[in-house]
Amino acid sequence: MNTKNVTDTIERKKLKRTARKKAAPKAKRAAGVARGSEKKKIRHQAQGQRKR
């Protein structure tokens, strides 16, 4: 939803909310895909190495 041309913040919010309601529901995250706090943590990272 492009609302760059709308200057009034309240009007922009209204437009975004209506667009959000009209939009198709997002698909659920696939099983086994970690996100954020669920991700495997690393203790110490060697410089220049990949984290995961």
LUMLUMDREN-2810 file (N, C-alpha, C; in Angstrom, 1 decimal):
<atoms>
<atom><aa>M</aa><ch>A</ch><at>N</at><xx>0.9</xx><yy>-1.2</yy><zz>0.0</zz></atom>
<atom><aa>M</aa><ch>A</ch><at>CA</at><xx>0.0</xx><yy>0.0</yy><zz>0.0</zz></atom>
<atom><aa>M</aa><ch>A</ch><at>C</at><xx>0.9</xx><yy>1.2</yy><zz>0.0</zz></atom>
<atom><aa>N</aa><ch>A</ch><at>N</at><xx>0.8</xx><yy>2.0</yy><zz>-1.0</zz></atom>
<atom><aa>N</aa><ch>A</ch><at>CA</at><xx>1.6</xx><yy>3.2</yy><zz>-1.1</zz></atom>
<atom><aa>N</aa><ch>A</ch><at>C</at><xx>0.8</xx><yy>4.4</yy><zz>-0.6</zz></atom>
<atom><aa>T</aa><ch>A</ch><at>N</at><xx>1.3</xx><yy>5.0</yy><zz>0.5</zz></atom>
<atom><aa>T</aa><ch>A</ch><at>CA</at><xx>0.6</xx><yy>6.2</yy><zz>1.0</zz></atom>
<atom><aa>T</aa><ch>A</ch><at>C</at><xx>1.5</xx><yy>7.4</yy><zz>1.1</zz></atom>
<atom><aa>K</aa><ch>A</ch><at>N</at><xx>2.5</xx><yy>7.4</yy><zz>0.2</zz></atom>
<atom><aa>K</aa><ch>A</ch><at>CA</at><xx>3.4</xx><yy>8.6</yy><zz>0.3</zz></atom>
<atom><aa>K</aa><ch>A</ch><at>C</at><xx>2.8</xx><yy>9.9</yy><zz>-0.1</zz></atom>
<atom><aa>N</aa><ch>A</ch><at>N</at><xx>1.8</xx><yy>9.8</yy><zz>-1.0</zz></atom>
<atom><aa>N</aa><ch>A</ch><at>CA</at><xx>1.2</xx><yy>11.1</yy><zz>-1.5</zz></atom>
<atom><aa>N</aa><ch>A</ch><at>C</at><xx>0.1</xx><yy>11.6</yy><zz>-0.5</zz></atom>
<atom><aa>V</aa><ch>A</ch><at>N</at><xx>-0.2</xx><yy>10.8</yy><zz>0.6</zz></atom>
<atom><aa>V</aa><ch>A</ch><at>CA</at><xx>-1.2</xx><yy>11.3</yy><zz>1.6</zz></atom>
<atom><aa>V</aa><ch>A</ch><at>C</at><xx>-0.4</xx><yy>12.0</yy><zz>2.7</zz></atom>
<atom><aa>T</aa><ch>A</ch><at>N</at><xx>-0.7</xx><yy>13.3</yy><zz>2.9</zz></atom>
<atom><aa>T</aa><ch>A</ch><at>CA</at><xx>0.0</xx><yy>14.0</yy><zz>3.9</zz></atom>
<atom><aa>T</aa><ch>A</ch><at>C</at><xx>-0.6</xx><yy>13.9</yy><zz>5.3</zz></atom>
<atom><aa>D</aa><ch>A</ch><at>N</at><xx>-1.9</xx><yy>13.8</yy><zz>5.4</zz></atom>
<atom><aa>D</aa><ch>A</ch><at>CA</at><xx>-2.6</xx><yy>13.7</yy><zz>6.7</zz></atom>
<atom><aa>D</aa><ch>A</ch><at>C</at><xx>-2.3</xx><yy>12.4</yy><zz>7.3</zz></atom>
<atom><aa>T</aa><ch>A</ch><at>N</at><xx>-1.8</xx><yy>12.4</yy><zz>8.5</zz></atom>
<atom><aa>T</aa><ch>A</ch><at>CA</at><xx>-1.4</xx><yy>11.1</yy><zz>9.2</zz></atom>
<atom><aa>T</aa><ch>A</ch><at>C</at><xx>-2.7</xx><yy>10.3</yy><zz>9.5</zz></atom>
<atom><aa>I</aa><ch>A</ch><at>N</at><xx>-3.7</xx><yy>10.9</yy><zz>10.0</zz></atom>
<atom><aa>I</aa><ch>A</ch><at>CA</at><xx>-5.0</xx><yy>10.2</yy><zz>10.4</zz></atom>
<atom><aa>I</aa><ch>A</ch><at>C</at><xx>-5.6</xx><yy>9.5</yy><zz>9.1</zz></atom>
<atom><aa>E</aa><ch>A</ch><at>N</at><xx>-5.6</xx><yy>10.3</yy><zz>8.0</zz></atom>
<atom><aa>E</aa><ch>A</ch><at>CA</at><xx>-6.1</xx><yy>9.7</yy><zz>6.8</zz></atom>
<atom><aa>E</aa><ch>A</ch><at>C</at><xx>-5.3</xx><yy>8.6</yy><zz>6.3</zz></atom>
<atom><aa>R</aa><ch>A</ch><at>N</at><xx>-3.9</xx><yy>8.7</yy><zz>6.4</zz></atom>
<atom><aa>R</aa><ch>A</ch><at>CA</at><xx>-3.0</xx><yy>7.6</yy><zz>6.0</zz></atom>
<atom><aa>R</aa><ch>A</ch><at>C</at><xx>-3.3</xx><yy>6.4</yy><zz>6.9</zz></atom>
<atom><aa>K</aa><ch>A</ch><at>N</at><xx>-3.5</xx><yy>6.5</yy><zz>8.2</zz></atom>
<atom><aa>K</aa><ch>A</ch><at>CA</at><xx>-3.8</xx><yy>5.4</yy><zz>9.0</zz></atom>
<atom><aa>K</aa><ch>A</ch><at>C</at><xx>-5.1</xx><yy>4.7</yy><zz>8.6</zz></atom>
<atom><aa>K</aa><ch>A</ch><at>N</at><xx>-6.1</xx><yy>5.5</yy><zz>8.3</zz></atom>
<atom><aa>K</aa><ch>A</ch><at>CA</at><xx>-7.4</xx><yy>4.9</yy><zz>7.9</zz></atom>
<atom><aa>K</aa><ch>A</ch><at>C</at><xx>-7.2</xx><yy>4.1</yy><zz>6.6</zz></atom>
<atom><aa>L</aa><ch>A</ch><at>N</at><xx>-6.4</xx><yy>4.6</yy><zz>5.6</zz></atom>
<atom><aa>L</aa><ch>A</ch><at>CA</at><xx>-6.2</xx><yy>3.9</yy><zz>4.4</zz></atom>
<atom><aa>L</aa><ch>A</ch><at>C</at><xx>-5.5</xx><yy>2.6</yy><zz>4.6</zz></atom>
<atom><aa>K</aa><ch>A</ch><at>N</at><xx>-4.4</xx><yy>2.7</yy><zz>5.5</zz></atom>
<atom><aa>K</aa><ch>A</ch><at>CA</at><xx>-3.7</xx><yy>1.5</yy><zz>5.7</zz></atom>
<atom><aa>K</aa><ch>A</ch><at>C</at><xx>-4.5</xx><yy>0.4</yy><zz>6.4</zz></atom>
<atom><aa>R</aa><ch>A</ch><at>N</at><xx>-5.3</xx><yy>0.8</yy><zz>7.4</zz></atom>
<atom><aa>R</aa><ch>A</ch><at>CA</at><xx>-6.2</xx><yy>-0.1</yy><zz>8.1</zz></atom>
<atom><aa>R</aa><ch>A</ch><at>C</at><xx>-7.1</xx><yy>-0.8</yy><zz>7.2</zz></atom>
<atom><aa>T</aa><ch>A</ch><at>N</at><xx>-7.8</xx><yy>-0.1</yy><zz>6.3</zz></atom>
<atom><aa>T</aa><ch>A</ch><at>CA</at><xx>-8.7</xx><yy>-0.7</yy><zz>5.4</zz></atom>
<atom><aa>T</aa><ch>A</ch><at>C</at><xx>-8.0</xx><yy>-1.6</yy><zz>4.4</zz></atom>
<atom><aa>A</aa><ch>A</ch><at>N</at><xx>-6.8</xx><yy>-1.2</yy><zz>4.0</zz></atom>
<atom><aa>A</aa><ch>A</ch><at>CA</at><xx>-6.0</xx><yy>-2.1</yy><zz>3.1</zz></atom>
<atom><aa>A</aa><ch>A</ch><at>C</at><xx>-5.6</xx><yy>-3.4</yy><zz>3.8</zz></atom>
<atom><aa>R</aa><ch>A</ch><at>N</at><xx>-5.3</xx><yy>-3.3</yy><zz>5.1</zz></atom>
<atom><aa>R</aa><ch>A</ch><at>CA</at><xx>-4.9</xx><yy>-4.5</yy><zz>5.8</zz></atom>
<atom><aa>R</aa><ch>A</ch><at>C</at><xx>-6.1</xx><yy>-5.4</yy><zz>6.0</zz></atom>
<atom><aa>K</aa><ch>A</ch><at>N</at><xx>-7.3</xx><yy>-4.9</yy><zz>6.2</zz></atom>
<atom><aa>K</aa><ch>A</ch><at>CA</at><xx>-8.5</xx><yy>-5.7</yy><zz>6.3</zz></atom>
<atom><aa>K</aa><ch>A</ch><at>C</at><xx>-8.8</xx><yy>-6.4</yy><zz>5.0</zz></atom>
<atom><aa>K</aa><ch>A</ch><at>N</at><xx>-8.6</xx><yy>-5.7</yy><zz>3.9</zz></atom>
<atom><aa>K</aa><ch>A</ch><at>CA</at><xx>-8.9</xx><yy>-6.2</yy><zz>2.5</zz></atom>
<atom><aa>K</aa><ch>A</ch><at>C</at><xx>-7.9</xx><yy>-7.3</yy><zz>2.1</zz></atom>
<atom><aa>A</aa><ch>A</ch><at>N</at><xx>-6.7</xx><yy>-7.2</yy><zz>2.6</zz></atom>
<atom><aa>A</aa><ch>A</ch><at>CA</at><xx>-5.6</xx><yy>-8.1</yy><zz>2.1</zz></atom>
<atom><aa>A</aa><ch>A</ch><at>C</at><xx>-5.9</xx><yy>-9.5</yy><zz>2.5</zz></atom>
<atom><aa>A</aa><ch>A</ch><at>N</at><xx>-5.4</xx><yy>-10.4</yy><zz>1.7</zz></atom>
<atom><aa>A</aa><ch>A</ch><at>CA</at><xx>-5.5</xx><yy>-11.8</yy><zz>2.0</zz></atom>
<atom><aa>A</aa><ch>A</ch><at>C</at><xx>-4.7</xx><yy>-12.2</yy><zz>3.2</zz></atom>
<atom><aa>P</aa><ch>A</ch><at>N</at><xx>-5.2</xx><yy>-13.1</yy><zz>4.0</zz></atom>
<atom><aa>P</aa><ch>A</ch><at>CA</at><xx>-4.5</xx><yy>-13.5</yy><zz>5.2</zz></atom>
<atom><aa>P</aa><ch>A</ch><at>C</at><xx>-3.1</xx><yy>-14.2</yy><zz>4.9</zz></atom>
<atom><aa>K</aa><ch>A</ch><at>N</at><xx>-2.1</xx><yy>-13.8</yy><zz>5.7</zz></atom>
<atom><aa>K</aa><ch>A</ch><at>CA</at><xx>-0.8</xx><yy>-14.3</yy><zz>5.4</zz></atom>
<atom><aa>K</aa><ch>A</ch><at>C</at><xx>-0.7</xx><yy>-15.8</yy><zz>5.8</zz></atom>
<atom><aa>A</aa><ch>A</ch><at>N</at><xx>0.1</xx><yy>-16.6</yy><zz>5.1</zz></atom>
<atom><aa>A</aa><ch>A</ch><at>CA</at><xx>0.3</xx><yy>-18.0</yy><zz>5.3</zz></atom>
<atom><aa>A</aa><ch>A</ch><at>C</at><xx>1.0</xx><yy>-18.2</yy><zz>6.6</zz></atom>
<atom><aa>K</aa><ch>A</ch><at>N</at><xx>0.8</xx><yy>-19.3</yy><zz>7.3</zz></atom>
<atom><aa>K</aa><ch>A</ch><at>CA</at><xx>1.5</xx><yy>-19.6</yy><zz>8.5</zz></atom>
<atom><aa>K</aa><ch>A</ch><at>C</at><xx>2.9</xx><yy>-19.9</yy><zz>8.2</zz></atom>
<atom><aa>R</aa><ch>A</ch><at>N</at><xx>3.8</xx><yy>-19.6</yy><zz>9.2</zz></atom>
<atom><aa>R</aa><ch>A</ch><at>CA</at><xx>5.2</xx><yy>-20.0</yy><zz>9.0</zz></atom>
<atom><aa>R</aa><ch>A</ch><at>C</at><xx>5.4</xx><yy>-21.5</yy><zz>8.9</zz></atom>
<atom><aa>A</aa><ch>A</ch><at>N</at><xx>6.3</xx><yy>-21.9</yy><zz>8.0</zz></atom>
<atom><aa>A</aa><ch>A</ch><at>CA</at><xx>6.5</xx><yy>-23.3</yy><zz>7.8</zz></atom>
<atom><aa>A</aa><ch>A</ch><at>C</at><xx>7.1</xx><yy>-24.0</yy><zz>9.1</zz></atom>
<atom><aa>A</aa><ch>A</ch><at>N</at><xx>6.8</xx><yy>-25.2</yy><zz>9.3</zz></atom>
<atom><aa>A</aa><ch>A</ch><at>CA</at><xx>7.3</xx><yy>-25.9</yy><zz>10.5</zz></atom>
<atom><aa>A</aa><ch>A</ch><at>C</at><xx>8.8</xx><yy>-26.0</yy><zz>10.4</zz></atom>
<atom><aa>G</aa><ch>A</ch><at>N</at><xx>9.4</xx><yy>-25.8</yy><zz>11.5</zz></atom>
<atom><aa>G</aa><ch>A</ch><at>CA</at><xx>10.9</xx><yy>-25.9</yy><zz>11.6</zz></atom>
<atom><aa>G</aa><ch>A</ch><at>C</at><xx>11.6</xx><yy>-24.7</yy><zz>11.2</zz></atom>
<atom><aa>V</aa><ch>A</ch><at>N</at><xx>10.9</xx><yy>-23.6</yy><zz>10.9</zz></atom>
<atom><aa>V</aa><ch>A</ch><at>CA</at><xx>11.6</xx><yy>-22.3</yy><zz>10.6</zz></atom>
<atom><aa>V</aa><ch>A</ch><at>C</at><xx>11.6</xx><yy>-21.5</yy><zz>11.9</zz></atom>
<atom><aa>A</aa><ch>A</ch><at>N</at><xx>12.8</xx><yy>-21.4</yy><zz>12.5</zz></atom>
<atom><aa>A</aa><ch>A</ch><at>CA</at><xx>13.0</xx><yy>-20.6</yy><zz>13.7</zz></atom>
<atom><aa>A</aa><ch>A</ch><at>C</at><xx>12.9</xx><yy>-19.1</yy><zz>13.4</zz></atom>
<atom><aa>R</aa><ch>A</ch><at>N</at><xx>12.5</xx><yy>-18.4</yy><zz>14.4</zz></atom>
<atom><aa>R</aa><ch>A</ch><at>CA</at><xx>12.4</xx><yy>-16.9</yy><zz>14.2</zz></atom>
<atom><aa>R</aa><ch>A</ch><at>C</at><xx>12.8</xx><yy>-16.2</yy><zz>15.5</zz></atom>
<atom><aa>G</aa><ch>A</ch><at>N</at><xx>13.7</xx><yy>-15.3</yy><zz>15.5</zz></atom>
<atom><aa>G</aa><ch>A</ch><at>CA</at><xx>14.0</xx><yy>-14.4</yy><zz>16.6</zz></atom>
<atom><aa>G</aa><ch>A</ch><at>C</at><xx>14.6</xx><yy>-15.2</yy><zz>17.8</zz></atom>
<atom><aa>S</aa><ch>A</ch><at>N</at><xx>13.8</xx><yy>-15.1</yy><zz>18.9</zz></atom>
<atom><aa>S</aa><ch>A</ch><at>CA</at><xx>14.3</xx><yy>-15.8</yy><zz>20.1</zz></atom>
<atom><aa>S</aa><ch>A</ch><at>C</at><xx>14.3</xx><yy>-17.3</yy><zz>20.1</zz></atom>
<atom><aa>E</aa><ch>A</ch><at>N</at><xx>13.7</xx><yy>-17.9</yy><zz>19.1</zz></atom>
<atom><aa>E</aa><ch>A</ch><at>CA</at><xx>13.7</xx><yy>-19.3</yy><zz>18.9</zz></atom>
<atom><aa>E</aa><ch>A</ch><at>C</at><xx>14.9</xx><yy>-19.8</yy><zz>18.2</zz></atom>
<atom><aa>K</aa><ch>A</ch><at>N</at><xx>15.7</xx><yy>-18.9</yy><zz>17.6</zz></atom>
<atom><aa>K</aa><ch>A</ch><at>CA</at><xx>16.9</xx><yy>-19.3</yy><zz>16.8</zz></atom>
<atom><aa>K</aa><ch>A</ch><at>C</at><xx>18.0</xx><yy>-19.8</yy><zz>17.7</zz></atom>
<atom><aa>K</aa><ch>A</ch><at>N</at><xx>18.8</xx><yy>-20.7</yy><zz>17.2</zz></atom>
<atom><aa>K</aa><ch>A</ch><at>CA</at><xx>19.9</xx><yy>-21.3</yy><zz>17.9</zz></atom>
<atom><aa>K</aa><ch>A</ch><at>C</at><xx>20.9</xx><yy>-20.2</yy><zz>18.1</zz></atom>
<atom><aa>K</aa><ch>A</ch><at>N</at><xx>21.4</xx><yy>-20.1</yy><zz>19.4</zz></atom>
<atom><aa>K</aa><ch>A</ch><at>CA</at><xx>22.3</xx><yy>-19.0</yy><zz>19.7</zz></atom>
<atom><aa>K</aa><ch>A</ch><at>C</at><xx>23.8</xx><yy>-19.5</yy><zz>19.6</zz></atom>
<atom><aa>I</aa><ch>A</ch><at>N</at><xx>24.7</xx><yy>-18.5</yy><zz>19.4</zz></atom>
<atom><aa>I</aa><ch>A</ch><at>CA</at><xx>26.1</xx><yy>-18.8</yy><zz>19.3</zz></atom>
<atom><aa>I</aa><ch>A</ch><at>C</at><xx>26.8</xx><yy>-18.2</yy><zz>20.4</zz></atom>
<atom><aa>R</aa><ch>A</ch><at>N</at><xx>27.8</xx><yy>-18.9</yy><zz>21.0</zz></atom>
<atom><aa>R</aa><ch>A</ch><at>CA</at><xx>28.5</xx><yy>-18.4</yy><zz>22.2</zz></atom>
<atom><aa>R</aa><ch>A</ch><at>C</at><xx>29.5</xx><yy>-17.3</yy><zz>21.8</zz></atom>
<atom><aa>H</aa><ch>A</ch><at>N</at><xx>30.4</xx><yy>-17.6</yy><zz>21.0</zz></atom>
<atom><aa>H</aa><ch>A</ch><at>CA</at><xx>31.4</xx><yy>-16.6</yy><zz>20.5</zz></atom>
<atom><aa>H</aa><ch>A</ch><at>C</at><xx>31.6</xx><yy>-16.7</yy><zz>19.0</zz></atom>
<atom><aa>Q</aa><ch>A</ch><at>N</at><xx>31.7</xx><yy>-15.6</yy><zz>18.4</zz></atom>
<atom><aa>Q</aa><ch>A</ch><at>CA</at><xx>31.8</xx><yy>-15.7</yy><zz>16.9</zz></atom>
<atom><aa>Q</aa><ch>A</ch><at>C</at><xx>33.2</xx><yy>-15.2</yy><zz>16.5</zz></atom>
<atom><aa>A</aa><ch>A</ch><at>N</at><xx>33.9</xx><yy>-16.1</yy><zz>15.8</zz></atom>
<atom><aa>A</aa><ch>A</ch><at>CA</at><xx>35.2</xx><yy>-15.8</yy><zz>15.3</zz></atom>
<atom><aa>A</aa><ch>A</ch><at>C</at><xx>35.0</xx><yy>-14.7</yy><zz>14.2</zz></atom>
<atom><aa>Q</aa><ch>A</ch><at>N</at><xx>35.9</xx><yy>-13.7</yy><zz>14.2</zz></atom>
<atom><aa>Q</aa><ch>A</ch><at>CA</at><xx>35.8</xx><yy>-12.6</yy><zz>13.2</zz></atom>
<atom><aa>Q</aa><ch>A</ch><at>C</at><xx>35.9</xx><yy>-13.2</yy><zz>11.8</zz></atom>
<atom><aa>G</aa><ch>A</ch><at>N</at><xx>34.9</xx><yy>-12.7</yy><zz>10.9</zz></atom>
<atom><aa>G</aa><ch>A</ch><at>CA</at><xx>35.0</xx><yy>-13.1</yy><zz>9.5</zz></atom>
<atom><aa>G</aa><ch>A</ch><at>C</at><xx>34.4</xx><yy>-14.4</yy><zz>9.2</zz></atom>
<atom><aa>Q</aa><ch>A</ch><at>N</at><xx>33.7</xx><yy>-15.1</yy><zz>10.2</zz></atom>
<atom><aa>Q</aa><ch>A</ch><at>CA</at><xx>33.1</xx><yy>-16.4</yy><zz>10.0</zz></atom>
<atom><aa>Q</aa><ch>A</ch><at>C</at><xx>31.6</xx><yy>-16.2</yy><zz>9.9</zz></atom>
<atom><aa>R</aa><ch>A</ch><at>N</at><xx>30.9</xx><yy>-17.2</yy><zz>9.3</zz></atom>
<atom><aa>R</aa><ch>A</ch><at>CA</at><xx>29.5</xx><yy>-17.2</yy><zz>9.3</zz></atom>
<atom><aa>R</aa><ch>A</ch><at>C</at><xx>29.0</xx><yy>-17.6</yy><zz>10.6</zz></atom>
<atom><aa>K</aa><ch>A</ch><at>N</at><xx>27.9</xx><yy>-17.0</yy><zz>11.0</zz></atom>
<atom><aa>K</aa><ch>A</ch><at>CA</at><xx>27.3</xx><yy>-17.2</yy><zz>12.3</zz></atom>
<atom><aa>K</aa><ch>A</ch><at>C</at><xx>26.6</xx><yy>-18.6</yy><zz>12.4</zz></atom>
<atom><aa>R</aa><ch>A</ch><at>N</at><xx>25.9</xx><yy>-18.9</yy><zz>11.4</zz></atom>
<atom><aa>R</aa><ch>A</ch><at>CA</at><xx>25.1</xx><yy>-20.2</yy><zz>11.5</zz></atom>
<atom><aa>R</aa><ch>A</ch><at>C</at><xx>25.3</xx><yy>-21.0</yy><zz>10.2</zz></atom>
</atoms>
